Amino acid sequence: MDGVPGLTQQPIAPGAAFVYEFTAPDPGTYFYHPHTGTQLDTGLYAPLIVEDPAEAGRYDREITLMLDDWIDGIGGSPDEVLERLQGGGSEMEGMEGMEGMEGMEDMPGMGTGQAAEVTMGAATGARTSEGPLGDDTGDVDYPLYVVNGRPPTDPPVFDVGLGEQVRLRLVNAGSDTPFRVAVRGSDLTVVATDGFPVSPTRTDAILLGMGERYDAVVTIDAEGVFPLVAEAESKGGRALAVLRTGAGPLPGPEVDVPELRGRLLGPEDLSATAETSLPAGRPDRTYELALTGDMAAYRWGIEVVGGGELSVQQGERVRLVLDNRTSMWHPIHLHGTTFQVLAPGGVAGPRKDTVIVPASGRVAIEFIADNPGRWALHCHNIYHAEAGMQTVLTVAP
């Protein structure tokens, strides 16, 4: 059971309870959330950290950071957002309650009581060095972006020691927003993604799609206050946290972090460790999946090219080629197993469970079908998923 109602279990009724009992085979950074409608965008989620006994003492400190886009209660409900999108998109109502919230007008991406904008993907989606996801990164311009539930005018503050190795567990729990993350004055060493170790890789900034997780190590060698900024990619807003090694005033939401404009980690930069990489081999079965979309009607889909169902046998090595035929990027998430991303030329990349498929791009992934059952494969933009961008992978015993 993995929480997808009507597929792997029945929905939990209002006022009812359900007890999950499971073995956690893989250490790493995860999170859990519902798959019912737009509930994720109401903040119904939490981190799930599986500690690795072999890593005890490797890092001086660990900090979990949940990145989120927020609209519920200040910009209409997520259900209303979906209704507007499916109705053709318009400026949303219901923001009157924001006027009395002190300091909100000063936040990046915040208005002064105006409605949140629902955009309809008019941009071409062309990739640039400044915007690797294209110009059209989402359908909703959120009124607020948060870290661990706190706005950038009142950020979470974490005291760390000089020279400590601090492991940041970054989780993008957002529903429509990719975040670009950087720490002022420090680079980041990525050591894991989606729970699986990678060969340590240094970078200035990390771009997280919805549903993705990255573990990155940072060491601060100076005294003071250092902002960690999660910038809403191409949306203009940002979330903020603070790492503090000494005295100093807290930075404001508009603080400059040059590292955001530095080297950005790319998918080709990461590779799985020898212990977590799939064994060498040829796929027993290959499917090409078309990611489709009609922006005007707000209909999205995942279709098997050539028709038929997405069905494999237990034990098979399976390759999925994700062909994005839309002008928007999509973070595609597979339940029930993890996969290895294949770089151009078939070179083995990182092990993951969520992968960014660029606008008009193609990404190949491979996995061993060792977990029989029926598993969801969907876009982790919940508005795309609710509008049809999901399908079922059947692993037959």
N, C-alpha and C positions, 0 to 999 in steps of 0.2 A: 504494500500500500504506500502510495506516495502523494496522496492528497488531491488527485485530480478527480472531481466528482463525476460520476457516470462512467468512468473509465477504470480506475483502480480502486475506487471505494464510493460509497454513497455519501452525499453531503451531510455535514453535521448540522442537525436541525437547530433552530434558535432555542436557547436554554438547555440544550443537550450537551453531552460530553463524549469524547472519544479518546481512548488511551492508545498512544503509539508505543510499541515496544520493538526495538530494532538493534541490530549489531552495527557499530560504526567501524567499518573495515579500513577506511582511509582517513588518516589525519589531515587536517587542513581547515581552511576558512570557508564556511558555508552560511546560508541563511534559510529560514523557512517562512512561508507565507501562503495564503490561500490561492486557489485557482477558481474562485467563484466570482464571475463578473469583474467589476473594477475594484474589488475590496483591497487589493494591494495599494491602490492610490489613496486609501484612507489611513495609511500608516500601520496596517495590520501585518507586521513582520517582526522578526528578531534575528540576531546572529546566532549561529551554531558553530562553536569552535571545538574541533576535535584535536586534543593535544597529542603530540607525538612523544612517547616516552624516550625515544632515542635522542630527542632534541633538548632534553632538560638541561637548563643552564646555558644554552647556546647564545641566548639574547639576554641583555640586562633588563629589558622592559618590553612589554607588549601593549599595544593600544589598538582597540577595535574602533573603526570609524564607519558609521552607516551614513551614506550620502543619499539624499532624497530630494525630489521635487515635491512641493506642497501646494495644494489648492483647496482641499476640503475645509469648509468652514469659513474661508476668506475669499473664495472666488467661485462659489457654486460647488456642487458635489461632483465627484467623478462620473456618476451616472448621467448628470446633466451635460458634462463635457462630451461624453460619448454620443449622447442624443444630438448635440449640436453638430458634431463632426459628421454623423450619419445624415444629418439634415442639410449638409452642404457647407457648414462652417460659418460662424458669425462671431461678433464680439459678444462675450458672455455677460450676463447680468448677475446680480446677487453679490456685489462687492461692497455694498454699503457699510457692512460691519467693519471694514478695514479702517474707516476714517478715524475711529477712536483708538487705534492701536499705536501707541507712542513709538516713534522712531521708524515706523515702517516706510515712510515716504523717503527716507534717506538710504534705503538699501538698494544695491544694484539690482535692476530687474523689477523694482517695486514702483507702483504708481501711488497716487494720492486718492484712492478710492475708485479709480477707474476699473473697468471690467478687464479680466484677463483675455488675451487674444487667442483665438483658436485659428491656427494657420492651416492652409490646405496644400502645402507642398508645391508651390508654384515655381520654386527654383529648379534649375536644371539638374542639380546633384553632381555637377562636375567636381572632381577631387582637385584640391590644391594643397601646397605645402602648409599653408596656414590652416586649411580646413580639410583634413584627410577624409572626413565623412561626407564632404560636399557642403553646399550652402544650406541645404534643407535637412536639418538634423532632428526635427521633431514637429509635431502637430500642435503642441500646446506651449504657449509662452507663460510659464508659471509665475504667480505673484511672489513666490518665496522658495528659496533653496536652503536646505538645512544640513547640519552635521549632528548626528545623534539627537535629532529633534530640536536643535537650537538654531536660531537665526543668526546671521552674520553680525548683527548689532549686539549680540550676547553670546559669543562663541564659547564652546567648551574649551577649557584650559587644562593642559596636562603638564605637570612638573616632571622634568627629566634631568638626569645628571650630566655634567660635562663629560664628553667623550663616551657616553654610554651607547651601546648598540641597541637601538630601539626598533622593534619590529612593528610596522604599521600593517594592520589587517584592514584593507580597504574593501568596502562592499558597496556596489551601486544598487541600492534598493529602489531607485526611481522607476517611474512608469513610462516616461517619454523623453528622458534627458540623459545624454552622455555627459560625463564629467571629465575635465582635464585637471589633473592633480599635480601640485608641485609644492615644495617647501622652500621658503626664501633662504638663500645662503647655503643650501646643501643640495647635493645630488641624491638620487635614490638608487638602491641596488635591489632589483627585483629578484626574489628567490622562489616565488611560487605563483601560480595562477589557477583559479577555480579549484583550489585544494591540492594541486599536484606540484611538486618541486620542479624547478627549471634550473638550467645552468645560470649561476648568478650573472646578472646583466645590469650595467650602470646606465642611468638615463637622467635627464633633467625633469621630465614630466611623463605622466602615464595617462592614457585615455581609456576610460572604463565605459563600456556599453552597459545598458541595463541588464542586471543579472550577473555581470562579471565580478570576480573578486581577484585582487592582487595583494600579495604579501611583499612589502618592500622594507628594506632596512635603511635607516637614516642615523647618522652620527653628527651631533652638534658639538663643535669644539670651541664655541665662544659663549660668553655670558650674555644673557639678554632674553628677548621675547621674539619668537620666530613664527610667522604666520604660515599655516598650511592652507592653501586655497584650492577649493574644488570649483572650477569655473564651468558653468553650463555651456557646453560647446556651441558656439555660434548663436547663443540665445541672449547674451548680454548680462545675465545674472550670475551670482556666485554664492557659494557657501564657504564657511570659514571655521577653522580650528586653530588653536595656538599651542605651540610647544615652548615651554618656559624653562630656561636654565638659570635665570637670575632676574634682577629687578628691571623694571621698564614698563612704560605705558602699553596697554593693549592696542594692537593695530585696529584700524577701522576697516569697514568692508571694502573700501577702495584702495587698500594698500597695494603697492606695486610689487609684484613677484616676477623678476626677470626670467626665472627658470621656466615659467609658463610658455615663454617664447623660445626656449632653448630646444635641445634635442628631445624629440618626442618618440617614445618607444613604439616601434612598429611590429606588426605580427611576424615579420621575417627575422626579428632580432632574438626571438626566444626559441629554445630547444629543450625538450624534455631531458631529464637526467637518464642515465643508463638504466637505473632501477625502475623507472616509471615508463620508459618508452615501450611501445608495442614491439614484439619480436618482428624481425624482418619477414616479409612474405607478400604474396600476391593476393588481391581480394578474390574471394569465392563468388561474390556477387556485387554488382555495381548498379546504383540507381542514380539517375539525374533528376533533381527536383527543381521545378520552376517556382520562384517566388514572384507572385503576380500581385498587381494592384490597380484599382480604378479610383483615382483620387476624387473625381467628381462625385461618384456614388459612395465613396468611402467603403469599398469592398476590397479585401485582401485575401490572398490564398497561398497554399502550398500544393502543387500538383505534381504527380509522377509523370514525367515526360514519356509519352507513348501510352499513357493510361495504365489502369490497374491499381492494385493496392501495394502499400509499402510493407512487404512481408519477407521475413528471412527465417532460416533454420538456426536453432541453437548450435553454437560452436562455429558458425561461419564467420569468416573475416569479411566485413562489409565496407564498401566505399560509397559514400554519398557525395555527389557533386551538386552543390547549392548554386543555382544559376539565378542571380537577381535580375529580373526583367523589369524592375521599377527604377524610378529616379530617386529613391530614398534608400538609405542603408538600413539593415535589419540585424539585430542581435538574436541569433537563432540558438535555442536551447533544447537539448535532448534529455529526456528523463530516462531512468532505468539503467543507464550506462554512461561511461565517459568515452571520449574519442581522442584521437591524435590528429592535429591539424597538419595538412600536407602543404609545404611551401611549394612555390613554382618549381617544376622539375621533379616533383614527388619527394622532395627532401622532408624528412620527419621533423615536425615542429613540436610545440608544447602539447601536453595532455590537457584537455579542457572539457567542460560540459556546455559552454556558451561561446559562440564565435561570432565576430562581426563580419557580415557580408556587405561589402561596399556597394554603393549605388552602381547599378549596371555591371557589377563584378561577379566573379565566380570564386568559390572556395571549396576545396575538397577535404573531406574528413574520413577517417577510417576507425573502425572499432571491431572488437570481438563480441559477437552476440552471445554472451554467456549468462544472460539473465532473462529467462523466458517470461513472457507476459505481453501486455499491450501498453505501450508507453507513448506519452505525448511528445510531439516535436512541434515547437511553436516559436513565434517571434516573441521576445521578451519586452517589446513595447506592448503594454496590455491593451491599448486601444486597437492596435493592429490585430492582436490575437482575438479580441472580442469581435472584431469585424471579419474574422474568417481565416487569419494566417496561422493555422494550426492543422496538424494531421496526426495520424496514429501509426506508430511503428509496431508491428506484430512480430514477436520473436517466438516461433513455434518450437515446442520441445521435441 
